Amino acid sequence: MQYSKSTDYALHALLHLGHPERHANVGIKELSATLGVSESYLSKIMSKLRQDGIVRAVPGVNGGYELARPAGRITFLDVIQVMEGREQLFECSNSKSQQHQLLADDGADEPVRERRGNGECLVEKVMLGAQQHLHQYLQEHTIQSLLDEAFKRHFNLEGNKK
């Protein structure tokens, strides 16, 4: 599984918008220059984030984008689902095969011929478990938690220079 460049740019854009020293919105030109991506591509990304309520567009000559909610309430999972979609990552497509029937996790006490076509795919069960763990991990990490980590690292580097 690989996330798209759009997800990468979206996360970096949100980190830029959430920087604690930033008190105003950020124009698409500045954001584009900071991330090293074209304005048109970044505009599409920001539009998706706006439609989902993660950022808000500030109109006007000095307009731009700002976070629509606190950085501590924007999870990595929120952003990934906006950019990649909310579909299940794996779906068992082989449920009619003999192999599936051997791995079926349902009706173990019933004769094999009575439970054919029934049962949970054990492969899918493992894959969905992995997806749940991944989602939980991504839900626990927010834009703010990453900004806090970056601040700690920067502070430790500055402290070690003395």
HELIX and SHEET records of a PDB file:
HELIX    1   1 LYS A    5  GLY A   18  1                                  14    
HELIX    2   2 ILE A   28  LEU A   35  1                                   8    
HELIX    3   3 GLU A   39  GLN A   51  1                                  13    
HELIX    4   4 ALA A   71  ARG A   73  5                                   3    
HELIX    5   5 PHE A   76  GLU A   84  1                                   9    
HELIX    6   6 GLN A   98  LEU A  103  1                                   6    
HELIX    7   7 VAL A  112  ARG A  115  1                                   4    
HELIX    8   8 LEU A  122  GLU A  140  1                                  19    
HELIX    9   9 ILE A  143  LYS A  161  1                                  19    
SHEET    1   A 2 VAL A  55  VAL A  58  0                                        
SHEET    2   A 2 GLY A  64  LEU A  67 -1                                        
END                                                                             
